[in-house]
Amino acid sequence: MKRSILFGVVASAVIGLNLGACSDDDVSTGIANEISSSSEDAANEMPAGTSALIPEDTISNVSADTALTVPADSSTVPVDTSAMVPADTTIVPTDSAAVPTDSMTIAPADTAKISYVLKPYDGPLANPHKGFTVPVGGTWTFVPEFEYGPYGELNNRAWDLITYGSGYFQWDSLNPGEGVYNWAPVEKILEACQKNGLTYALRVLPYTPSFIKGNDTPEEKYDWTPKWVYEKGAKKITAKTLKEGYDATVPVWDDSIYLQAAKDFGTALAEKYDGDPRLEYIDIRSFGEWGEWHASHLVGSEMPSAEIEKDMLKHYASVFKKTLIVLPSNGSGDVYTYALSLGIAKRDDGFIGTPGRADSLVRCYKAGLPTIAENLGGYKTMLTYNDVIPGGYLKWTPQRWVDAITTAHLTYYVLDQDSDDGYYFYKDNKALADSMTHVIGYNFTIAKAELLTVTEATVTTNKLNIAVRNSGVAPCFFDVYLVAEFVDGEGTSLAQIGKTVHIPKKTFKDGMTQEFSFTHEVPARQTNVAALPGVTIALSIYESEEAYKKGENPTVRFDNEGLQENRKLYLKL
């Protein structure tokens, strides 16, 4: 019998969708016009059928079930369906080739397509494992009496940009005796940061010339090498401060007893904290002034050989298997190259003030590792620099700040390192700082989203196709898990759409767009939740599939309008 092909529409599959879409609070944020790298350019609305806006060489296709390419848009059926479906819903004809050939007349499937309106999120967008830090010198940071803190009277919302705290501890205070460790001070900081939604970047310093105030300054004020190390026979010398000429004792950095004590401390630190989710990264601060692998402020003190420095890096890499470890600012040359080969990232603390420092981190970015930076000085200090090179320093300007982030492909950056914790910086540069939260590190934007509902005799299939773009300047350096759900007007999950998609760390690179498909099938005579009034689609990014299964809120936010307080994104018509 000749096949009969009919066009039809099941209006109930689409009419109920997204009737309860939430509205967001308006956040008025100006973005500096001269900043050509603004993430809003990368997150412009992409109407259906404009796939040419996404570079072909940066698109990959992933299905929640199996890998596939998102289907191309179908032709619009010239049928008046305005009384049946929303104006932005397209009714597409069924491919006749999909109708089985047999002796019966079979009604073809009906297909409805909804394309969602996508706009960038307006306002600061802080996300985990990237972004800005300020000093967290103690638990006092989080009390109201600290006026610049998140609960202080001078908090001007700069803390909205902060994703992790950073600070240092003295080696001798954490390691008062051989084989004896006091982690209580670290635990207090980590617990305080975690309670306030922050991770922490840890530094343990063996020495600081900052507190050498005269020839009679007590050694314990500036030499933080444990006393027991010297009692075991480690050598120290007397050097002079470069500017004032004060006498100061300094460890002999290549002394064998000192080196073994430094390695033993690294081992103990790893046994205690490797893989601790409260830690963002740990600096390797074994040598030099402030543990920065240089001795430039002390005449008579010399750094150890490159081979000894490499050996220390090798030891740290052997004991830290999970937590990111970082080579401080002045590790350079062959030592820097060797660190990268071990998977050790690089941090530079001479940004903006010293030319070329951002370029020096490009090697770390190309090695597939996060780049980390601090400015040469505090914001207020850098505004006074004379712009004389050589012989002086470059002053802070908005364009230099943006260039530093984009040139070095920064994942982590200090907002300000002075005690006011970024208050004055944010006061002067709020719009710019807010805009760069969409640029630093990774930044996930939904570039396209559509829902296809196909109704057949035995099953109704809802297929969600989305395109996600990383519009930031760096890859995502941790595993993420993408989840799609149907949710009701109260935000209750009614059904997961397809399976959770795992995106391995380092694979979602900056500038890349990936396409994903999620399929949800409903047997005939069962309720299709997609068609219920007030139902919409929620997209979420988790750091583990277990977190989703336990009903926890996602941790990563998309750069799109429709974000909820629980960090889920509701798609809008």
N, C-alpha and C positions, 0 to 999 in steps of 0.2 A: 504494500500500500504506500502511496506517495506520502512523504512526511509533510505535516502541516506545522509551520512555524508561526507562533503568535508572540506579539510583544505585550507584556503586562507589567504591572507595578504592584508591589506589595507595600502599601504606604505605611503600614504599621512598623515596618523595619526601620524607618528613619524618622517618623514624625516626633517620637518621644525623645530623640537624642538631644542632649545638651540644653534642655529647657531651663535647667537650673544653674547655668554657668555663672560662676562667681565673678564679681567685679573686684578690682584691686584698688587699694588706696593710691591716689595719685601722688607721685613723688616728683617734684620739679627739680631736675638736675641739669645744669648747663654743662656742656662739654666743650672744651676749648676748640675753637674753629680750626686752629692751625694744626691740630693733631690728626695727621692723615692716617694714623694707625688705629683710630677708634674702632672698637669692636662693633659699633652699630652698623658700619658699612658691611661687615661680614654677616650680620644677622638681619638684613632687610627681609621684608616679607617676600615669599616666593610663591606666587600664584600657581595653581595646578597647570601643568604643561610647560613650565619654564625651566626644565631640567638643564637647559644650556647655561643657566646662571651658575651651575656647579661645574668646576673644571673636571673634565672626563678622567684625567689621570689621577684624581684624588678621590674617586668614588669607589667604594667597595659595597658589595651587596650581601646582606646577612638575613636569614630567616630565623624566626624563633623555633622553627621545626627543622628545616634544612636550608642550606644556602641557596638563594635565588635572587634574581633581579626583580626590582619592583616593577610591576606591569606598567606599560605605557598607558596614557590616558586613552579612553575609548571615545568614539564619536558620540555626540549628543543626539538623542532621539528627538525628532521634531514633533513632540506630542505635548499638548497642553496639560501639564501636571501641577499647575500652580495651586490647585485646590487640594492636592494630595501630599505635597512635600515642601520643605522650606525652599526659598528662592535660590539658595546656593547649593542645592542638592541636584546632581545630574543623574538622569536616567539613561543608562547605556544599553544597547541591544545585546542580546546573547549571540555569541559566536555559533553559527549554525553547525559548525564542525563538531561542537561539543555535544550535539544531540545524537543519541544512539540511533543507529539504523536498524530498524526491525519492522515488523508487520503492523505496528500499532501507531496511532497518531499520539505524539507525546508533546505536551506543552513545555516549551523551553523555560529555562530559569529566568527569573527577573533579577536585575542588578541595579542597585542604587548606590550612588557615590556621594560622599560628603567630603568637601575640602575645607580644612580648618584655617581660620585667620590666625596668622602668626606675626607677632610684633616683639621687638627686643624688650627686655626688662628695663624699666626706668628707675635707676637708683643704684647704690652700691651693692655689689654682689660678692660677698665673701664665701669662699668654698674651702674645704679641707685640703691639706697637703699642698698648699700653694699660698701665695699672697704675701701679706705684710705682717711684720712683727714690731714690737716695742719692748724695751727692757722690762722684765719682771724681776725686780731685785729681792723680793720677799713676799710673804703672804700679806704684808701691809699694803701691797698694790691694790688689793681688793676690799679695803675698808673705806668707809665714807670719809674718814679723816684725811685720806690722801686725795687732795683736791683734783689732781689730774687723772685719777683712776676711773674705772668704769662706773663707780658709785660716788665719785667726788662731785662737788658743786661746779667744777670747771670742765666736766666731761662735755665736750661739744660734739659728741657722736663719732669722734675719730676712732673709738673702739669698735664701731660697727665694721670697720675695715680689717680689724686685727683677727688673724686666724691662729696665731701661736705666739707664745711668749718666748723670751730668750734671756739668758743670764749666765753668770759664772759662779764657780765655787773654788775655794782654795784646796789644793791637793792635800796639804797637811791636815786640814780639818776633816777631810773624808777618810784619810789613811793615817791615823795618829800613831800606829805601831805596825811593825812588820806582821803582815797577815791579819791585821785588825782594820775593820772598815766601819765607818759610821755613815750610814745612808739616810739617817733621819732628816737632815736638812734638805736633801734632794726630794725625799718623799713628801715633805710639807709643801714644797713648791709644786710638785707634780699633782698632788691632790687638789691644791687651790686652783691650778690652771684647769684641771679636768672639771671641777665643779662649775667653772665659769666658761665652759665650752671651748677651751684652748688646749692645744698641745704645747710642747716645750722643746726648745733647742738648748742642749747642755754643753757647757764648756768647763773644763777643770784646768785651772792655771797653776803652773809651777813657780811663776815669778811675775812681778809687775814693778817697773821703775816709777810708776805714777806716785808712789807714796814715799819715795826717797826725798826727804825735805832738808837734809843736812848730813854732815859727817857722822853725827851721833844718832841718826835714826836707827832704832832697834831693827835687827835683821828680820825678825818675824813679821814686821810690818810690810815688807816687800818681797822677801824670799820665802815662798810658800812650799818649798821642797821640805818634806817631813824631816824633822830632826834626826829620827832614827836612821835615815839614809846616810847622813854624815857620820853618825855614831858607828855605822858599819864600815866606814872608811872612805866614803865617796869624797872626792876632792872639791874644794871651792877656792876661788881666787878673789882678789880685790881689784875692782875696776873703778873707773870714774864716769860719772854721768857726763854726757856730751856737752850740754850747755853750761851747767853750773859748776862742774868739776868736783862734785861730791864723791867721797869714797863710798863704795858699796860692795858687799860680797855677792858673788855670782857662782852658781854651780859650774863645774867643768862639764860641759854638755856631752862630751864623748867618754866620760868616765864609765868604766864597765859596771861598777856597783850602781851608779845612778841609772844607767840604761836598763839594768835588770829590774830595778825597783819600778821604773816607769812601765816596763812591759808587764810586770806582775799586777800593777794597778789597772792597766788596760784589760788584762784577763779577768780580774775581779769585777770590773765595770761591766764587761760583757756578760759574765755569769749572772749578774744582777739585773741588767736592763736590756740585753739584746732581745728585740722583738716586743718590747713593752709599747703598747699602742699610745701611751701618753707622751712618748718621746718622738719628736719630728725628725731630729738628727743629732748626732754627737760630733763635736770637733775633736780632732786628734791634736791635743795641745801639749806635746811632750817636750818641746824645745823652745828656748828663746824668751824674749820679753813678751809678756802677756800670752806666752805659749804660741806665738805667731810665727815661729820658725825664722826669726831674725834677731840680731843683737846690735841694731843700728844706733841705739841711744846710750850704749855703754862702751867706752873706750877700754880695750883690753879683753873683752869677751868675744869669743869666736864660736860660730856655729860648728857642729860636727860635719864630717864629710858627707857627700851625697850618698855614699854606700851605707853609712850608718842611718841616715834618714830613711833610705829605702827599706832597710831592715825593720825599722820601727813601723813603717806603713804595712809591710808584709805581715808583721805580727798582728796588728789590729785587724787586717783583712781576714786573718786566719781565725780570729775569735768572734768577730761580729759577722753573723750570717744573715741577719734579718734587718736590723736597724741601719739606716743610712749613716755612713761615717764620712767625714768631710776634712779635706786638707785646708788648713788655714791660709791666710792671705799670701804670705811670702814664700810658700812652697812654689818653686818654679823650675824651669828647664827640664832636665832629665828626671828630676824627682816628681815634677808635675805629670810628665808623661807616664811614669811608672805608676803613679797613683791612679790615673785613669784606667790603666790596664788592669788594675785590681778592683775596679768598680767603685773607687773612692771619688766622691764629688769634690768640687772646688768652691771655696768661698773667697771673695775679694772684698776688702774693707777700705779701698781707696777710691771708690766711685765718685765720679763727677769732678772732684778736686784735682785728680791726676789724670792727664790724657792717656788714652789707650787701655784703661783698665777694663772697660766693657768688652773690648775686642779680645782681651786675654781669656775671657770665659767662653768664647765661641768654641774653643777646642773641647771643653767639657760638654757643651751642648751637642757637638757633633759626635762625641763618644757615647751619646745616649744616656747622659746623666743630668740631674738637676743642677742648675746654676744658682748661686746664692751670693748676695751682695749686701754690703753696707756702704754708706757714704764715707768720705774722708773725715768728715766732722759732723757735728750737729747742724741742724737747719739754720738756726740763727747765726752760728759761727760762719757757715759757708756763704751767707749773704754778704759777709764783710771781706771775702777774699778779693785779691786785686786783679785777677785775670792775667797775671804776668807769668809767662812760661818761656824759658826756665826762670827759676828764682822765686816763684810764687805758686799760687794755686788758682784753679778755675772756680769761679763763684757758682752757686746754685742758680739755675734758671729753669722755668717750666719745660722748655724744649730739651735741655740737657737731661732732665729727669726722665722724660719720655724716651729719649734716644738711648739712655742707659738701659731701660727695661727692654726695649725692642731689639737693640743691637746684641745684647748678651742673652736674649731669649730667657729672661729670668723666670724662675719658678718661685724663688723666695727673695724678699727684699725688706730691709728695715724701713719703716715709715719715718722714724727719727730715733736717734740713740741718746738724746739728752733726757734729763730727769722729768721734763714736762711731758714726755711720752707722746709726742706728736701733736700736742694741743695747738701750738702756734703754726706748725706746718699745715694742719687741717683748716685752721682758721683762715689762712691766706689762700689755700689751694683746694677748697672742698670739691668744687665741680670737677677739676682735673683729677684729683685723687679718686673720686667716685668712679669716673670713667675708666681709669686704669685698672680697677678691680675686674673689669671685663676683658682685660688684655693680658695681664701678667699670668704666667702659667697656662694651664689648659682653660678652656671656656666652651662649654657645650651649649649649642643653640639648635633648636628644632627648626630646620630650614623648610621642611615640607611635611605635611601630614594629611592623609586621606583615609577614609573608611569605606570599604566596599562591602555591601551586604548582598549576597547572592541567595535567593530563595528557590529551592528545588522541591520536588515532590516529597523527598524523604529527609531533607536536611536544609537548614539555613546556615550559611557560612558568613561570619563577619571577619573581614581581613583588614587589618590596620597596616598601612605602609607609611613609614616615616623616613626622613633624611635628617641625620644629625651631623652638624659641622663643629669641629674644634676650631673656633675662631680666635683662640689665644695664641701666645707666642712660643709655647712649649708643649711637649707631649704630656699625656696623663701618665704619671709614674707609679700608679698603683692599680690593682685590679678593680674593675667596676662591674656591676650587674644591673642590667636594664630590665625594668618590669613595666608592663602595660596592664591596666585594669579597667573594668567598668565600675564606676562608683555612683552612688545615688546622691541626692541633694544634700544629705547629711555627711557625705564623705565616706560612707561605709562601702567597703569593697564588696561588690556583688559577684564578680568572677574575674579571674586572671585571663588575659587574652594571650593565648599561646604559652610559650615557655619563657623562662628567664634567660636572657642573653648575657653570656659572660664575655667581657672585653678584657683580654690580658693586658697587664701593665706594659707600657712603652709602645703598644701597637697602635693606639689612637693618637697619631702625631698631629702637630699644629698644622693648620691649613687643610687637613683631610676631612672629607665628607664620607660618611658611611650610611648605607641604606639598610633598613631592617623591616621585616614583615612578621606580623603576629596574627595567628589564625585561631578563631574561636568558633566551634561548630555546635549547633543546637539541633537535636533530632526533631523530626516532625511531631507536632502536637505538644511540644514542650515550649515554655515561655522563652522568648528571645529577650534577654535582659537589655540588650542594646535598644530595643524599641519601647522600653518603659519610660513614662514621663519623668523628666528631671535627671535622667541618667546621662553621664558624660564619661569621657576617657581621661584617666589619670596616668601620667608617665612619671617614673621614679628611677633614681640611680642610687644603688646601695653599694657598700663596700664589701658585702658578703651576701650570699644567697640565704645563709642562716638568719641574718638580720631581718630579711623580708618574711621568711617563714615564721619567725617569732612575733611578727606583728609590730616590729619596731619602725620608727619613721626613717625615711631615707636621709642620707647625709649630704649628698651633692645636689645642688640646685641647677636647673636649666636657666639659660639666659633668655627667658621669654616671659611675656605677660601671662598671667594666669597662675603664678606661684602662690601656693597656700602656706599657712603658718607651719604646717608639717613638712614643708619642702617638696611636696608633690606638685606637679604641673598639671593643671586642668586645661584641656584643649577647648578652644572656643570656636563657635560658628561665626 
